Amino acid sequence: MGKSNDYSGMLEIISGRRTGLLAWLVRCGLSAVTPLYRLGVGWRNRKFNRGQGVHKVEVPVISVGNLTTGGTGKTPFVIWLASFIRSIQVDSPYGKRVAILSRGYGALPGKLNDEALEMEQRLQDVPHLQDPNRVQIARTAIDELETEIILLDDGFQHRALHRDLDIVLIDAKLPFGFGRLLPRGLLREPVTSLKRADAVVLTRGNQVSAGRRSEIKNQILQSNPDVLWAEAIAEPEKFSQASGSSRNLSELHDQPVVSVCGIGNPDGFHATLAELGLDVREFITMGDHHHYARADIELIQKTAEKHNAKAVICTHKDLVKINVDQVDSVPLYALDINFQLKSGGTALERRIQRLIKGS
């Protein structure tokens, strides 16, 4: 059982799960617009393929991006990647100076967005700069912060900044965005665009079968036979609160809880909660990068009371915005995720090390 907003309702329509005349008419309308989007993407990529408008900076740039809209576990991966680079000691026992650059999608004016707030908490020695003009802030990071390595967050489609390593994350639960370009599907560009990628990392691989992982890999290799392939899982670690206190995962096993999330792929979060054995009585699903208002908090409170919930569980992206330990008298916890590379992880780490040590 769950509550949803217009965002999740649109996903129901795009996926084809919602039937009826209205849903069919919406899908027809989206299909009519998709060719225009395809033309725009094609024109833009041809321009960059010719080198027009591409700017190279003085330090290595590693891009982490998606092929689709919605969540792929990118934030945990960027946190892992920044920490890994900081652990590589070259000419200094303190590691290379890293800065993360992002567009700041969903941020309120003058503030960091939820992803940056989460990274700020978990990467206290790594600055995060946000601006749509990432060429400009790359130069700011280099000139003013003496940055030695730049991580371009959500950068696969942001081609104005030259990158030395292009990593694309693919969500095993929804790898190809219903097989259609925006707005009819969730693909930002065709799967064939993966020929630009240096590495592809399949996330949430533990939530699908080995056969399905093999199918996804084979489809990607058709577009880029030389791509470095790696698989990863997002391992639940603990429950944490805004104040920093935490609980073991087992403490809420079989307890009635309510979940809330405002992320790009709520189904992946729901699947993780189910794997933990939580008795989730109701899911409250918000849009990606949702800003929580008083009415939202009241909804969460009433839903928790209705089910006599022992806790409200959210993602870390939601916790940094709600920023309280309790909703009324019910504890609010984020599920902390530990990113782990599995198959192909060693090869990816070596590729990153070669780039860093050669810089």
N, C-alpha and C positions, 0 to 999 in steps of 0.2 A: 504494500500500500504506500502511496506517496503523493506528495503535493508537487506541482511543477508550475513553471511560469511559461511565458511565450516562447522562450528559447528551447526548452525541452520539448514543448509542443511542436515546434517547427522540426526538430529532429525526428519526432514520430512521423511527421508527414514526409520528410525527405527520404527516410528509410523505407517507406512504404508500409510501415506497421499500422498506420492509421488509414482506415478505409472510409469509403463514403464519397458522395459527390463533391463536397467542398474540398476535401483533401486531394481528390483527383484534379480539380480545377487549379488548385494551388500548384501542384506538381507540373501541370501543363504550362502555367505561367512562368515558373522557374525554368523549365526546359526551353522556353522561347527566348529567355534572356541569356542563357548559357553560351550560345555561339558568339555573342558580342564579347563576353568575358574571355572566351578562348582567343578571339582575334586580338584583344588587348594584351593578353599574356604572351602570345606569339610575337607580336610587334616589339614588346619590351625586351623579351629574351634575345631576339635577333639583334637588337641594338647593343646589348651588353656582350653578346657573342663576338661582335666586331670590335669590342674594346672601347666603345663609345661611353663616356661618362664613368669609367672605372678609375678609382683613385687608389694608389698604393702608398702606404705609410712606411715609416722606417723600422718598424718592429713586426715580428710575426703576428698574424691574425688567425685565430681559430674560430670558425663559425659553427654554431650549433643551431640547427633548424628543423623544420617539419615540412612534410609534403602536404599535409592536411591542416585544416583549422581544428581547434580543439586540443585537448590535453594529450600529450604523449609521454609524460614523465620528464619533461625537459628541465624543469627547475631542479629536481634531485640530481639529474645528470650534470648540469652546470655547476652545482655545488660540489659534486664529486670531482669534476674536471679541474676546477679552480684549486681544490685541496691537493689533488695529485700533482699539478704543476708546481705548487708551492713547496711540495716535498722533494722536487728534483733540485739537487744542489749543484749549481754551476757557478764557480768563482765566488760562492758565498754560502755559508751554512744556513742562511735564512731563505733560500730559494729565490726564484725570479719574482719580480714585482708584477702582479697581475691586476688588470682592471676589466670589469664587465661592462659592456655597452649594450643598451637596449633602447627601443623606441619609447617605452613607457606607456604601452597601450593600456587604457582603462584607468589611468592615474587622474586624480583630481588636480586642478591647477596648482602648481607649486609644490606638489607632493609626489612621493614615490608610489608606484603601484604595488599590488600585493606581492608579486614575485620578487621585486626589489626589497621589500620589507622583510620577507622571509630570508632572502640571501644576506641581508644586512645583519640579521640575528645570528645566522649560522656561519657567516664568513666575515668576521669582524675585522680582519686585516686585508680585505679585498674591497676596494672602492667600486661603487656601482654608479655609472653615469647614464642618465636618460635624456634622450633628445631624438626627434625624428631624423635630424641630420647627423648620422653616425660618422660620417667622414670628419665633420667639424669636431665632434666630441672625442674622436680618436686622437686627433692632433692635440686637443686639450689634455687628454690623459697622458700623452707622451711628453708634452712641453711642461705641464704644470705639476704632474704627479710622478714624473720620471718612470712611467710604465714601460715594462720590457716585453710583456706579452698581453695581447688584447683578446678577450673572449667576446665574440659577437653573438649576443643572445637573440634567438629567433631571426637568424641571418640568412637563411637559404635563399629567400626572395629579395633580400636587400643586397643587390649586387653592385651598388655604387662603391662599396669598400672592398678592395681586393683582399682575398683570403688565401692563406698558405695551406690551410687544411679545412676541408668542408665536410662536416659531420651531419648526417641527417638521421633523425630518430623516427622510427616507425612503430606505432602501437599495434601489438599483436592482436588486440581485440577488435580494432577497426583500422586495418592497415591502409586501405585505399579509399576511404571516405565515401563508401557506397558506390564506388566505381565511376563517379561523375564529377565534373568540374563544378565549382561554385557558379551560380547559387543552387543549382539542382542537386549537387552533391557537396562534399566537403573538401574536394581536392583543390588546392591553391593553384596547381599546375599539373600537366599530365605526368603520369608515372615515368614516361620516357625522359623527363627532366633529371631523373636520378643519374643520368650519364655524367652530370657535372659533379656528383658527389665523390669524395675520396673514401668515405667510410659510411656505412649504414649500421645503426645500432637498433636492433629489435627490442623494444621494451615490453614489460609485462608478459614475457615469454612463458612464464610459469602458469599463466591463466589460459593457455591453449595447449593442444596436444602437440607431440613431436611431429606428427604428420602435417599439421597445419603450419607449424613453423617452417617445415621444409617447403611447403607450397609457396609461402610468402617469399622465402629466400630465392626460390627458382624463378618466380615472377620478376623479382628485382634484378637478378643476374641476366635476365633477357635484355634489360635496358642498359646494364653496365656490368659486363662479365668480369671486369678487373677490380670492382669495388671491394674494399676490405669489409668483411661481414663479421659482426659481433652480436651476441645476444646478452640481454641483461634482465635482471629481476629487481623489483622494488620490494625489499624485505621489510615488513613492519617491525619496528624496533621497540616503541613504548608509546604510552599516552602522556602528553605533556599539556601544561596549562600556561596561560599568559604570564603568570608570575614566575614560571620556571620549574615549579614542582611537577613531579611525574608519577605514574603508576605503571606497574608491570602489565603486560598484555593479558595475562591470565586472570587478573583481578576482576575483569568485567565479563568473563566467559559465562554465557547463558543468562546474563542479566538483561532485563528489558532496557533498551536504549533507543534514542532517536538520533538520526543522523541529519546533517545539513551540509551542503556543499555548493559552491559557486565556481565550478571549474569547467574546462572544456569537454572532459569526458567523465561525466558522473557515473556511468556504468562501470568503469574500471574501479572507482572508489567503492562502489556498492559491492562489487565482486570481492574486493580485498576484505571488507568487513565480514562478508559471509564466510570467507576462508578462516577468519579468526574465531568463528563460532559465536559471534555476537547475536543476540536476539533483537534485531532491529525491527521495532514495531512500525516505524514510519520513516520514509525518506523525504526530506524537504530539499528540492532541487532549485537552485537559483541559476541565473545566467553566468557565463564566464566573466570574471573580474567584477562580480556584483558588489555594490557598495551597500552595506547594511544600514537600514534606517530603523527608527523606533518601531515602526509597524512590523518589520521583519523579526525583531527581537521579541515582540509580543506574540507573533505567530509561533516562534520556536518555544517560548514559554508555555503557551496554551497546549501545544502539541505534546510537550514533555509531561505536563500535568495530566492530560487525557490518558496517557499510557502508563502513568506512574513510573516514568523512566528514572533509572538510577544515574544516568549521565546523558549528555548530548555530545555526540562525536562529530568532529568536522575535520577538514584538512588544515594544514599549517597556513595555507594561503588565506583561509577564512578566519583562522584564529588571530592573525596579525591585524585584521580589520575589526573584528568584534572586540578583541582585546580586553576580555574580562575572564575571571576564573569561574564565575557562575552565572547562569541565566535564572534570575530569581534565586531559588534555593537548590537548583539542579547544577551539578558540576559540569563545566564545559571543557572538553579535552580535544586536542588535535592528535591525530594519528601520525606519529613521526615515522618517516620512511628512510631506510638505509639502502642506497643504491649499490648494486653489486653487478660487476661484469662477470659473465660466465663464458660461454663458448666464444672464442675469438678475442677475448679480452686482453690476453697477453700481447697479441699482435698489435692491437690498437694502442696499448700503453707504449710499446716500443716505437711505434710511429710517432707518437707525441713526444717521447723522449728525444728522438733524433732531431725533430724540429726544434725543440727547446735548446738542446745542447749545441746545435749548429747556429743558433742566433747570436 
